[in-house]
Amino acid sequence: MQRLLSAKTNTPFKVHHLAFDDTNAECANHLQQIGFLPGEEIVVQCRALFNPGPVVVRIGASTFALRHCEAACIFVV
């Protein structure tokens, strides 16, 4: 298991869980509402050249640019 931030690009993973605390609970809730649920296949398509920057991911038929803080709370296997 690893954070989405460290996942290899163009490799399929499955969402394991979203980890959140009081500071990012709203963010995790939003991610779940748009489809970031355990078992969903996710692929990191690219990352920003600067760190911390956005991460572009594909989940299902949708593509999202996630903020660094959003990608940090997603764990994949």
Secondary structure, DSSP 4 states (H G I P E B T S, - for coil): -EEGGGSPBT-EEEEEEE---TTTHHHHHHHHHTT--TT-EEEEEEE-SSSS--EEEEETTEEEEE-HHHHHTEEE-
